[in-house]
Amino acid sequence: MKRPNILLIMSDEHDPAVTGCYGHPLVQTPNVDRLAAEGTLFENAYCNNPICVPSRMSFLTGKYASDVNVFDNGSPLASEIPTFAHYLQASGYETTLCGRMHMIGPDRLHGFGQRLFDDMNDWVRLGKGPVRTPEARRNSNSHVTECGPGPPRWLDYDRTVTDLSERFLRDKAGNPSDRPWCLVASFMYPHFPLYAPQEYLDLYPQDRIDLPDLGDELLESQHPAIRQLRYFFHNDRPLPEELTRTALASYFALVTLTDEHIGRLITIVDDSPLLENTVIIYLSDHGEMAGQHGIWQKQCFYESSVRVPLIVKGPRLEAGARVNANVSLVDIMPTLLDLAGTPIPGGLRGRSLLPALRGAALPDDLVVAEYHAQGMLSAGYMAKKGNLKYNHYVGLPPQLFDLAADPNEFVNLAGHPGWADAQSDLHQELLAKLDPEVVDGRAKRNQQLEGMARSYAG
């Protein structure tokens, strides 16, 4: 059987709940919705680290970010660590990357045979601050206040990613070859700043936008890790309702704009001979809190931060299917290799999702996420299995949520006698994956050394 071509489309900071096919009543995403209707949608897909660089390095390597010593947005991936691109290239695939992948070190390819468009790395300076301290704080909350109509920062970048990816796909459609290919097209949006073109903002009038449901939660009653996170990112004071609605409208607008870019790429496949032998995958590196629990951005383990869209469509794969099992971005590498008929190496943290794409039931598995970067003084870890989510913080109390009964994650069940066995079981399963204290110590030593190196480098 001919090995499939692979088109993998990646966005930045897309909470799947802000998508039509995942149930949002207002946001317009017709192209992603069409992809879901013709493919398999994963309801419970998660990133393994809710911040850009570590999440993407987990996605590329099939390992936790701490396995490959990438702890924050200033940590480069070592060139000797293999990615799925290395394995696909070695097995005969033509591998191409176009757009954002946060390759911040000297290696700009990490296994890809070519790169059509490079990263924009002016944001790397945000990872060059001091080692995490209680006093450290960002200068402002511009990640939310810079919103509404204005010059969209990434507009030309994403247009270029789309234009170059379109050219690549049209060339493949018009010049068929026996050599299979893998194209990763990666966008900046809907990542902040939240300035959006007026024509997209007009789709979301403020009187139709609901404010985030904060329940009875107050800053003083929140978990200490969340209070510290909100302090660091200047989210510790309520925003005016008008600003909140403007920011939400802007985020929705950028999601719709990104959907249009996605539509341009999948339409080329659908309207050409590529359709017969091309797998299309859409995912994001993490979510966006968008005001839930008073938080904007990500950097925590609430659903809006760690859950990601994951949709797969292709020949001889299920259409119109939905998978409820917990999966994560470390599953992407083994899935791609399985699709390509390439042996899956040992030592990966994920598993192939190909059986689910072909209609088989997927056993539920433990999904693990970790966070070691700005806004959190010590490491945090998430272990999710079934509907239960356990969050372990080094030096701080844990959290336990039953998402079936409490989807907004307001009721912390940790320490309740009736939930002691469930909490203990998830803690032991987390320990079987990694040692939280050991990894935390390694992260802090790594960041101290990197901070010294950056200061000497100027």
TAFEN-V821903 format. One record per run of one state. SS is the DSSP state (@ for helix, = for strand, . for the rest). FROM is the first residue (numbers start at 1). TO is the last residue. If there is no record, write none. Layout:
SS,FROM,TO
SS,FROM,TO
This chain:
.,1,4
=,5,11
.,12,19
@,20,22
.,23,29
@,30,37
.,38,39
=,40,46
.,47,51
@,52,61
.,62,64
@,65,68
.,69,83
@,84,90
.,91,93
=,94,99
.,100,113
=,114,117
.,118,121
@,122,127
.,128,141
@,142,145
.,146,146
=,147,149
.,150,154
@,155,174
.,175,180
=,181,186
.,187,193
=,194,196
.,197,197
@,198,201
.,202,205
@,206,208
.,209,218
@,219,221
.,222,223
@,224,232
.,233,240
@,241,270
.,271,272
@,273,277
=,278,284
.,285,291
@,292,294
.,295,302
@,303,306
=,307,308
.,309,309
=,310,313
.,314,320
=,321,328
.,329,329
@,330,339
.,340,353
@,354,357
.,358,366
=,367,371
.,372,379
=,380,385
.,386,387
=,388,393
.,394,395
=,396,402
.,403,416
@,417,433
.,434,435
@,436,457
.,458,458
